[in-house]
Amino acid sequence: MGEKNKEKVGSITKTVMVVAGFVIGWVGIELAFRPFLKSGRSAMDRSLNPDYDPDDSDDLVKRPLDASKEEEQNEGKAENEEEDLKAAS
């Protein structure tokens, strides 16, 4: 019975080591290729966004997939600017 326990512990140890190796490898690849992966992911986000039309944008700024949050922020800024102009008059 002692040998079966040793084999079981040995196989669990090997499995943990292999999984740890994959995790460390994955993190290493993510860190090493971060700029390339980031630009690729943003390109995929743009291509999956049904509201994105490259003909409408003159600048090279990447639009987020969920533009509703950005629109809400812009509306708030416009209202604040209008209030500031009224107060200054």
HELIX and SHEET records of a PDB file:
HELIX    1   1 GLY A    2  ALA A   32  1                                  31    
HELIX    2   2 ARG A   34  LEU A   48  1                                  15    
HELIX    3   3 SER A   68  ALA A   88  1                                  21    
END                                                                             
